[in-house]
Amino acid sequence: MHSTIYLLRHGIAEDPRPELDDEERHLTPAGKRKMARAAQGLKRLGVKPDLVLSSPLHRAMETATIAARALMPNRPVQVYTPLAPGHSPEQVVRGLKEFATARRIFLVGHEPSMSELFSYLLTGSSGLVSVAFKKGAMAAIHVAGVPPRNGGTLGWFMTSKQQRAAARRPAS
């Protein structure tokens, strides 16, 4: 069964501060606004995930919730601990076995994990493909199954700005 794994880096978050734990950083008002617009662009492009899995950190959960609200209303975001910083791409992929029946999985996380996972899903190595996942960037990777056992195929890669532009494009 062919599946698509979407990788989304969280939106613009509060700057790190000594008095604020990294896990507690939230999206900024601009980050929320831009992510909501980007999610509308993804909806217009036909992105329809079966489930949304997110890192447990606040900024990722907020990003995932905004995307889920636009793309799959009335379905909750699930916390997926392997997407938290410090986990390897192998751990992320191995844990997807639980979701083997899903055809479209949406993963929301952080850098450098998203870039490493991107490379791993395409090549089987976390360092062969170099890509910069700026805040709000997203990729669609087609894989033979979940969890993927071989390299996938890049469907597309979009910046947050490109996603927002898709929301403005007139319907055909």
Residue frames as qw, qx, qy, qz and C-alpha x, y, z in Angstrom:
[[0.000, 0.890, 0.456, 0.000, 0.00, 0.00, 0.00],
 [0.413, 0.377, -0.020, 0.829, 1.43, 3.36, -1.00],
 [0.342, -0.799, -0.408, 0.278, 1.37, 6.14, 1.57],
 [0.289, 0.710, -0.059, 0.639, 2.39, 9.77, 1.89],
 [0.565, -0.529, -0.359, 0.522, 4.26, 11.14, 4.86],
 [0.123, 0.876, 0.084, 0.458, 4.02, 14.90, 5.28],
 [0.605, -0.249, -0.324, 0.683, 6.74, 16.63, 7.28],
 [0.023, -0.875, -0.189, -0.445, 5.97, 20.07, 8.74],
 [0.434, 0.024, -0.439, 0.787, 8.27, 22.19, 10.84],
 [0.172, -0.725, -0.556, 0.368, 6.51, 24.25, 13.50],
 [0.215, 0.866, 0.233, 0.387, 5.68, 27.90, 12.83],
 [0.232, 0.577, -0.302, 0.722, 7.35, 31.04, 14.17],
 [0.666, -0.533, -0.497, 0.158, 7.82, 30.66, 17.92],
 [0.338, -0.937, 0.083, -0.030, 8.82, 32.85, 20.82],
 [0.427, 0.654, -0.544, 0.308, 12.53, 33.48, 21.08],
 [0.750, -0.224, -0.538, 0.313, 14.38, 31.43, 23.69],
 [0.190, -0.786, 0.224, -0.544, 14.71, 33.16, 27.06],
 [0.223, 0.305, -0.821, 0.427, 16.61, 32.05, 30.16],
 [0.377, -0.049, 0.603, -0.701, 13.44, 32.02, 32.26],
 [0.796, 0.256, 0.023, -0.548, 11.46, 29.97, 29.71],
 [0.613, -0.156, 0.763, 0.135, 11.98, 26.24, 29.20],
 [0.084, 0.236, -0.682, -0.687, 12.38, 25.34, 25.52],
 [0.004, -0.312, -0.944, -0.109, 9.40, 22.97, 25.78],
 [0.031, 0.665, 0.577, -0.473, 7.18, 25.87, 26.87],
 [0.024, -0.313, 0.283, 0.906, 7.83, 28.19, 23.93],
 [0.484, 0.582, 0.600, -0.259, 4.62, 29.03, 22.04],
 [0.419, 0.484, 0.456, 0.618, 3.92, 30.30, 18.55],
 [0.066, -0.232, -0.108, 0.964, 3.94, 34.08, 18.25],
 [0.466, 0.589, 0.393, -0.531, 0.74, 35.84, 17.13],
 [0.393, 0.635, -0.436, -0.502, 2.35, 36.23, 13.67],
 [0.016, -0.246, 0.963, 0.109, 3.33, 32.56, 13.74],
 [0.376, 0.344, 0.796, -0.326, -0.27, 31.54, 14.43],
 [0.459, 0.685, 0.089, -0.559, -1.61, 33.85, 11.73],
 [0.276, 0.573, -0.658, -0.403, 0.88, 32.66, 9.10],
 [0.137, -0.084, 0.987, -0.010, 0.32, 29.00, 9.97],
 [0.471, 0.471, 0.607, -0.433, -3.45, 29.38, 9.68],
 [0.471, 0.704, -0.180, -0.500, -3.02, 30.94, 6.23],
 [0.109, 0.443, -0.859, -0.232, -0.53, 28.24, 5.20],
 [0.337, 0.127, 0.909, -0.210, -3.01, 25.56, 6.32],
 [0.552, 0.615, 0.285, -0.485, -5.65, 27.14, 4.08],
 [0.345, 0.652, -0.550, -0.392, -3.18, 26.90, 1.20],
 [0.094, -0.214, 0.972, 0.019, -2.56, 23.23, 1.97],
 [0.488, 0.376, 0.683, -0.392, -6.31, 22.63, 2.04],
 [0.520, 0.696, -0.068, -0.491, -6.68, 24.30, -1.35],
 [0.238, 0.552, -0.762, -0.243, -3.89, 22.04, -2.67],
 [0.852, -0.025, -0.385, -0.355, -5.82, 18.96, -1.53],
 [0.235, 0.299, -0.826, 0.416, -3.75, 17.86, 1.47],
 [0.754, -0.364, -0.100, -0.538, -6.00, 15.50, 3.48],
 [0.124, 0.382, -0.866, 0.298, -4.16, 13.66, 6.24],
 [0.680, -0.322, -0.636, -0.171, -5.62, 10.59, 7.92],
 [0.651, -0.674, -0.265, 0.227, -3.92, 11.62, 11.14],
 [0.197, 0.830, -0.265, 0.450, -1.68, 14.34, 12.54],
 [0.825, -0.361, -0.257, 0.352, 1.15, 13.38, 14.89],
 [0.096, 0.901, -0.144, 0.399, 3.04, 16.09, 16.75],
 [0.441, 0.204, -0.572, 0.661, 6.02, 16.60, 18.95],
 [0.405, -0.662, -0.603, 0.185, 4.83, 17.25, 22.51],
 [0.305, -0.205, -0.127, 0.921, 6.48, 20.70, 22.62],
 [0.210, 0.661, 0.452, -0.561, 3.97, 23.57, 22.72],
 [0.197, 0.582, -0.311, -0.726, 5.00, 25.27, 19.47],
 [0.097, 0.096, -0.903, -0.408, 4.67, 22.02, 17.52],
 [0.087, 0.437, 0.871, -0.208, 1.33, 21.12, 19.12],
 [0.220, 0.664, 0.212, -0.683, -0.02, 24.60, 18.30],
 [0.182, 0.424, -0.602, -0.652, 1.17, 24.24, 14.71],
 [0.037, -0.088, -0.980, -0.177, -0.36, 20.77, 14.42],
 [0.156, 0.537, 0.703, -0.439, -3.65, 21.94, 15.90],
 [0.259, 0.615, -0.081, -0.741, -3.91, 24.84, 13.45],
 [0.198, 0.282, -0.782, -0.520, -3.18, 22.53, 10.51],
 [0.018, 0.220, 0.974, -0.055, -5.57, 19.82, 11.73],
 [0.246, 0.552, 0.469, -0.644, -8.38, 22.33, 12.24],
 [0.367, 0.569, -0.275, -0.682, -8.13, 23.30, 8.55],
 [0.319, 0.351, -0.802, -0.364, -7.32, 19.91, 7.03],
 [0.457, -0.183, -0.867, -0.076, -9.22, 17.39, 9.14],
 [0.360, -0.413, 0.214, -0.809, -11.76, 19.13, 11.38],
 [0.822, -0.317, 0.083, -0.466, -13.16, 17.21, 14.34],
 [0.940, 0.032, -0.275, 0.201, -10.14, 14.89, 14.52],
 [0.490, -0.852, 0.149, 0.106, -7.62, 15.34, 17.31],
 [0.390, 0.712, -0.557, 0.178, -3.88, 15.80, 17.03],
 [0.937, -0.308, -0.143, 0.085, -1.96, 12.94, 18.61],
 [0.235, -0.843, 0.483, 0.019, 1.21, 13.51, 20.62],
 [0.949, 0.242, -0.131, 0.154, 4.05, 11.45, 19.15],
 [0.557, -0.775, 0.205, 0.218, 7.06, 11.60, 21.46],
 [0.763, -0.017, 0.351, 0.543, 9.65, 10.47, 18.86],
 [0.364, 0.753, 0.242, 0.493, 9.12, 13.85, 17.13],
 [0.388, -0.916, 0.030, 0.097, 10.50, 15.69, 20.17],
 [0.294, 0.807, -0.497, 0.121, 14.10, 16.92, 19.89],
 [0.327, -0.544, 0.753, -0.171, 16.72, 14.30, 20.63],
 [0.814, 0.120, 0.552, -0.133, 15.11, 11.38, 18.80],
 [0.220, -0.302, 0.713, 0.593, 16.63, 9.81, 15.70],
 [0.550, 0.244, -0.365, -0.710, 14.87, 9.40, 12.37],
 [0.381, 0.048, -0.920, -0.071, 15.06, 5.64, 12.94],
 [0.031, 0.232, 0.776, -0.585, 13.07, 6.02, 16.17],
 [0.424, 0.327, 0.066, -0.842, 10.45, 8.17, 14.41],
 [0.551, 0.236, -0.612, -0.516, 10.05, 5.67, 11.56],
 [0.248, 0.006, -0.955, 0.163, 10.09, 2.58, 13.79],
 [0.172, 0.253, 0.646, -0.700, 7.26, 4.01, 15.89],
 [0.464, 0.235, -0.227, -0.823, 5.08, 4.55, 12.83],
 [0.191, -0.020, -0.970, -0.146, 4.38, 0.80, 12.79],
 [0.133, 0.369, 0.727, -0.563, 1.45, 1.58, 15.10],
 [0.392, 0.603, 0.128, -0.683, -0.10, 3.62, 12.26],
 [0.304, -0.146, 0.816, 0.470, 0.49, 1.10, 9.44],
 [0.322, 0.563, 0.756, 0.092, -3.05, 1.39, 8.08],
 [0.090, 0.839, 0.123, -0.522, -2.80, 5.16, 7.50],
 [0.683, 0.500, 0.337, 0.412, -2.28, 6.30, 3.92],
 [0.238, 0.728, -0.018, 0.642, -1.51, 9.97, 4.70],
 [0.648, -0.554, -0.341, 0.395, 0.45, 10.75, 7.87],
 [0.116, 0.873, -0.041, 0.473, 1.20, 14.32, 8.89],
 [0.741, -0.316, -0.311, 0.504, 4.25, 14.74, 11.20],
 [0.004, 0.931, -0.009, 0.364, 4.94, 18.05, 12.96],
 [0.813, -0.371, -0.133, 0.428, 8.33, 18.64, 14.56],
 [0.248, -0.914, 0.157, 0.279, 11.52, 20.65, 14.82],
 [0.627, 0.669, -0.344, 0.205, 14.89, 21.31, 13.22],
 [0.204, 0.478, -0.696, -0.495, 17.29, 19.65, 12.71],
 [0.497, 0.053, 0.848, -0.178, 15.05, 16.59, 13.14],
 [0.660, 0.603, 0.275, -0.354, 12.79, 17.40, 10.16],
 [0.378, 0.744, -0.491, -0.250, 15.78, 17.75, 7.79],
 [0.155, -0.374, 0.914, -0.033, 17.28, 14.51, 9.07],
 [0.581, 0.256, 0.717, -0.288, 13.96, 12.68, 8.76],
 [0.576, 0.711, -0.066, -0.399, 13.49, 14.10, 5.25],
 [0.238, 0.622, -0.729, -0.161, 16.86, 12.66, 4.19],
 [0.319, -0.166, 0.914, -0.189, 16.22, 9.36, 5.97],
 [0.658, 0.405, 0.508, -0.382, 12.82, 8.84, 4.31],
 [0.591, 0.722, -0.200, -0.298, 14.31, 9.49, 0.87],
 [0.475, 0.625, -0.618, 0.041, 17.64, 7.67, 1.16],
 [0.900, -0.257, -0.342, 0.087, 17.78, 5.57, 4.32],
 [0.596, -0.050, -0.280, 0.751, 20.45, 7.91, 5.72],
 [0.168, -0.871, -0.382, 0.258, 19.86, 11.02, 7.82],
 [0.278, -0.719, 0.180, 0.611, 22.74, 12.94, 6.25],
 [0.524, 0.133, 0.620, 0.569, 22.73, 12.29, 2.50],
 [0.133, 0.684, 0.466, 0.545, 20.22, 14.96, 1.48],
 [0.250, -0.261, -0.327, 0.873, 20.64, 18.49, 2.77],
 [0.081, -0.647, -0.504, -0.567, 17.53, 20.66, 2.99],
 [0.054, 0.054, -0.429, 0.900, 16.70, 23.66, 5.15],
 [0.246, -0.620, -0.731, -0.142, 13.32, 23.28, 6.83],
 [0.002, 0.242, -0.198, 0.950, 12.61, 26.89, 7.69],
 [0.243, 0.212, 0.683, -0.656, 9.74, 27.56, 10.08],
 [0.610, 0.441, 0.281, -0.596, 6.48, 26.34, 8.55],
 [0.332, 0.443, -0.698, -0.454, 8.16, 24.51, 5.64],
 [0.798, 0.030, 0.491, -0.347, 6.57, 21.26, 4.55],
 [0.178, 0.373, -0.816, -0.405, 7.38, 18.25, 2.39],
 [0.891, 0.088, 0.178, -0.409, 5.35, 15.36, 1.00],
 [0.020, 0.464, -0.871, -0.159, 7.23, 12.08, 0.63],
 [0.878, 0.083, -0.168, -0.441, 5.65, 9.06, -1.03],
 [0.198, -0.430, 0.871, -0.132, 6.62, 5.73, 0.52],
 [0.442, 0.021, -0.832, -0.334, 5.75, 2.11, -0.29],
 [0.630, -0.493, -0.591, -0.106, 4.26, 1.49, 3.16],
 [0.256, -0.704, 0.330, -0.574, 4.22, 2.50, 6.81],
 [0.268, -0.822, 0.255, 0.433, 6.68, 2.20, 8.33],
 [0.625, 0.717, -0.276, -0.139, 8.76, 2.73, 5.20],
 [0.886, -0.267, 0.300, 0.230, 11.40, 0.09, 4.58],
 [0.634, 0.198, 0.324, 0.673, 13.08, 1.64, 1.52],
 [0.138, -0.230, 0.049, 0.962, 13.72, 5.12, 0.22],
 [0.332, 0.698, 0.570, -0.278, 10.71, 7.16, -0.77],
 [0.374, 0.425, 0.414, 0.713, 10.05, 9.66, -3.52],
 [0.050, -0.329, -0.235, 0.913, 9.77, 13.40, -3.01],
 [0.231, 0.699, 0.667, 0.113, 6.31, 14.59, -3.97],
 [0.163, 0.815, 0.102, 0.547, 6.93, 18.25, -3.21],
 [0.496, -0.330, -0.369, 0.713, 8.57, 20.71, -0.83],
 [0.029, 0.793, 0.305, 0.527, 7.08, 24.10, 0.00],
 [0.213, 0.094, -0.423, 0.876, 8.04, 27.03, 2.16],
 [0.026, 0.562, 0.657, -0.501, 5.44, 28.60, 4.42],
 [0.151, 0.495, -0.116, -0.848, 5.32, 31.56, 2.05],
 [0.219, 0.080, -0.782, -0.579, 4.47, 29.28, -0.89],
 [0.106, -0.393, -0.905, 0.122, 1.73, 27.59, 1.14],
 [0.067, 0.594, 0.388, -0.701, 0.23, 30.97, 2.00],
 [0.180, 0.351, -0.433, -0.811, 0.38, 32.00, -1.66],
 [0.134, -0.158, -0.930, -0.305, -1.62, 28.88, -2.55],
 [0.007, 0.555, 0.714, -0.426, -4.38, 30.12, -0.25],
 [0.138, 0.606, 0.031, -0.783, -4.60, 33.36, -2.28],
 [0.024, -0.122, 0.758, 0.641, -4.63, 31.71, -5.69],
 [0.628, 0.143, 0.019, -0.765, -8.03, 31.85, -7.39],
 [0.672, 0.051, 0.728, -0.122, -9.84, 28.51, -7.73],
 [0.065, 0.251, -0.696, -0.670, -9.68, 27.00, -11.22]]
